[in-house]
Amino acid sequence: MDTSSKQTILIVDDVPGNLEILSNILSPDYAIKAAKSGKKALEIAQENPALGLILLDVVMPGLNGFETCEILKSDPRTRSIPVIFVSAHNEAVDEERGLEVGGVDYLSKPVNPLIVRARVKTHLALSSATRELILQNRRLQENINLLEQIEQIARHDLKGSLTVFVNASSYMGKDDNLTPQQREYIELIDESAVKMLGMIDRSLDLFKMERGQYRVKPVPVDMVKLVRTVCKELESLARHKNVEYSVLLNGRAPGSSDVCLIQGETILLSTIVSNLVKNAIEASPTGGKVVIALIKQAPFLIEIRNQGVIPAEIKARFLERYATHGKEKGTGLGGYSARLMARTLGGDIKFVSTQESGTVITVSIPHCVTSLHRATECEV
């Protein structure tokens, strides 16, 4: 074997004969360095931080093995080098102490060559895997930092373009010749553009939610108005799929004056409902029906029903990240982000999907207050 490609092992023992025995056992597979004292071992380790492993005698004059190991582990240059203690059977030593000061294993003298080779090989492999994991984590963090920078640039550029929609819809809305339907669609464009600006501003919030660092700032949200707005935004998709949808408030169609307030964040609640209703429309058979039911109780419930069935291939992980099936451009993030947002609001999402009843997705939100109109309809 080419010596330059061998991992290097440092053997530390004040008895020359012990150094020779261990060196003979390991030299066919590894490059060997030797030290007869703890002090010399520290010098070699500090000069060679890429050492693969240290075999360290416990009982030595001057610095003993435990003291030497403590110094190695306190030095950033050498703390990652694995240390295996070596001790004679007749020496009263504490193996627990060896592990406490940073040792990874213990060998007894006289050493068994097969055990020495096996233990060394195992700990070198573990050390190598640990270093690779640290390197991968570092690369992952670098990628996250890069992603955040890209998103900051994207947010800036997208906001500039969306501002044009906001300004244009505001300008067109002042035209006296608009029909009620035209005015309604212009208002919808304006509301959607403003909502998208808010979503762009908070595009990093999902990272905070995943880490439990997001702070909810609840305000009263009218769920009847919110659901109606989402349905308007998804109207063309529903027409394309020939899917009918309806909204229910406590089992009946809400009237024009019905308002049902719960405590939450508008963008989070709107995103939850939009993602799940969009999924329901896409999953519905042609000519099917989607029902969005708002249900009074504690917690407040939003049920989204469709006649489709969740494919068996993804059913077990339906609300997990990247779970998608049959969608050419599906990301598998809609359901995942909806559940993450629901949990951030203190609630959760459950689902039932069978051939007989279709799919029912239930969002629970605990922050229910009362409605301003027909208050008994939404009291909890």
C-alpha positions, 0 to 999 in steps of 0.5 A: 500500500502507498504510504502517502495514502495511509491514515496516520495513527499516533501511538503513545507509551513510555515503554518502548516494547509496547510501542513496538508491539502496537506498531507491528500490529498496525503498520501494515495498514497505517502510517505510524507515529510514536511518542514516549510521553504525553508532552511529546504526544501533544506536540505531534498532535498539534503539528499533525491535526489530520491524525486519524487516531491516537492510541494513548497509554494511561499510566505514564510519568509526567502527564498521564493519559487522562491529563493528555486527553483532556488537553487534546480535547480542549484544543480546537486543533486536536479535539476531533482526533479520536483517542483510544486508551490502552492500559495493563490489566494490573493497573487500577484505572477507571474506564469511566474516567477515560470516557469522561475526558473524551476517550472513545474506547478502551484496550487492555494489555497485553493487546489482542492483535485482532481486537486492536485492528478491529477497534481501530478500523471501527473508530476510524470509520466513525471519525470519517463519517462524522467529519463527512457529516460536519462537512455536509452540514456546513454545505447545507448551511451555505446552501441555505444562506445562498437560498435566502440571498436568492429569495431576497433578490427575487422578493425585490424583483417580484414586488416591483412587478406586482406593484404595477398590478396594484397601481393599475387596478387602483387606477382602473377602479376609478373609471365610471364606465365599469359594470358591477362585474368588472369592478368586482374583478378589478377589486379581486385583482387588487386584493390578490396582488396585495396578498401576493406582496404580503406573501413575498414579504413573508416568504422566509416565514416557513423557515421560522415556522419549521424552527419554531421561531415564528411569532403569531400576531392574531387579529380577527379574521372573517372566515366567510369573506376569506373563503369567498375570496379564495373561491373567486381566485380559484374560479377559473380552475374550477371551471376548467375542471368542471367542478362545482363548489359551495360554502357552508356556515354551520350547515347552511349557505351563508347570507350576504350579511354573515360574518364569522370571526376567528383569531388568526393571521389573514395570510396564514389562514388564506394560504391554508384554505387556498392550498387545500381547496386548490388541491381538492379541485385538482383531485376532484373527478370532472363534474365533481363537487367541492364543499368548504364547510365552516363549523362552530365548535371549539376548536373552530373547524374548516372542512374541505370535502371532495369526491376524489380519493388520495392515491395509495402511493402517497396516502401515508405521507399526504401532508408531508413535504414533497408528497405529490402524485400525478401532477406534472408540475406539483411540488408536494408543498401545498399540504405540507405548508398548510399543516405547518401554518395550521400548527403555527396557529395552534391547530392541526390538519387531519384527513379521511379518504375512502372510495365510498365518501371521498376525501375530507380534510379538517383544519382545526383552529383554536382561536375562535371568537364570535361573529359580528352578525348572527352571533349565535351561528359562530359562538363556541 
